[in-house]
Amino acid sequence: MKNLIHTIIFMFGLSVLGQSFILQEDDKQLHFAAGSLAGAIGYHWSYQKHKNKTKAIITALCTSDVAGVAKEVYDDYRGGIFDKRDILATGMGGVFISFTIPLFQNKKRRSK
């Protein structure tokens, strides 16, 4: 199961890398930042609750994706344009933060 999750995250990461050109627009940079923030909040909440990095990463990805979709639904409701690339930029922020936070977390030491 763990390998499946890593494979899905890796495949999503590859598709995100191929779309990095969209971050040249100011609006997409704001979506990236919002996705990073939403992902960080989701990661922190999940890690504090479960003490499991895999669950925290999945929560961060889902939180950023939900934030992106919710924003676009709100834009569409207000009469704006539903832009799929905004959702992608928000998701990219979530992917970025999901894999950055674990790099800086302290490793647990096992007592002998």
C-alpha positions in Angstrom: 0.0 0.0 0.0 2.8 2.4 0.9 4.5 1.7 -2.5 1.2 2.5 -4.3 0.9 5.8 -2.5 4.5 6.7 -3.3 3.9 5.8 -7.0 0.8 7.9 -7.2 2.6 10.9 -5.6 5.6 10.4 -7.9 3.4 10.3 -11.0 1.5 13.5 -9.9 4.9 15.1 -9.2 6.1 14.4 -12.7 2.9 15.9 -14.2 3.4 19.0 -12.0 7.0 19.4 -13.2 5.9 19.4 -16.8 3.5 22.2 -16.0 5.9 24.5 -14.1 5.6 27.1 -16.9 2.2 28.2 -15.6 3.9 29.7 -12.5 5.1 32.6 -14.6 1.7 34.3 -14.2 1.1 36.4 -11.1 -2.3 34.8 -10.4 -0.8 31.3 -10.6 1.9 32.3 -8.1 -0.7 33.4 -5.6 -2.5 30.0 -6.1 0.8 28.2 -5.5 1.4 30.2 -2.3 -2.2 29.5 -1.2 -1.7 25.8 -1.9 1.5 25.8 0.1 -0.2 27.4 3.0 -3.2 25.1 2.9 -0.9 22.1 2.5 1.2 23.2 5.5 -1.8 23.6 7.7 -3.2 20.2 6.6 0.2 18.5 7.1 0.7 20.0 10.6 -2.8 19.1 11.7 -2.6 15.5 10.5 0.9 15.0 11.8 0.0 16.3 15.3 -3.1 14.0 15.3 -1.6 10.8 13.9 2.2 11.1 14.2 2.5 9.5 10.7 4.3 11.3 7.9 2.6 9.3 5.1 -0.9 10.3 6.4 0.3 13.9 6.9 1.5 14.1 3.3 -1.7 12.7 1.9 -3.7 15.2 4.1 -1.6 18.1 2.8 -2.1 17.1 -0.8 -5.9 16.7 -0.3 -6.1 20.0 1.7 -4.4 22.0 -1.0 -6.5 20.4 -3.8 -9.7 21.0 -1.9 -8.7 24.7 -1.3 -8.0 25.1 -5.1 -11.3 23.5 -6.2 -13.2 25.5 -3.5 -11.7 28.8 -4.8 -12.6 28.0 -8.4 -16.1 27.0 -7.5 -16.5 30.2 -5.6 -15.1 32.2 -8.6 -17.5 30.4 -10.9 -20.4 31.1 -8.6 -19.5 34.8 -8.5 -19.6 34.9 -12.3 -15.8 34.5 -12.8 -14.0 31.9 -14.9 -13.4 28.4 -13.6 -9.7 27.9 -14.5 -8.3 24.4 -14.2 -4.8 25.8 -14.3 -5.5 27.6 -11.0 -6.4 24.3 -9.4 -3.1 22.8 -10.8 -1.1 25.7 -9.4 -2.7 25.3 -6.0 -2.0 21.6 -6.1 1.6 22.2 -7.1 1.9 24.3 -3.9 0.6 21.4 -1.9 3.0 19.0 -3.5 5.9 21.4 -2.9 5.2 21.8 0.8 4.2 18.1 1.3 7.7 17.0 0.4 9.6 20.0 1.9 8.3 19.8 5.5 9.4 16.2 6.1 13.0 17.1 5.0 13.2 19.5 8.0 11.4 17.5 10.6 13.5 16.0 13.4 14.1 12.3 13.1 13.0 10.3 16.1 15.8 8.5 17.9 15.2 5.0 19.2 16.5 4.4 22.7 18.7 1.4 23.2 
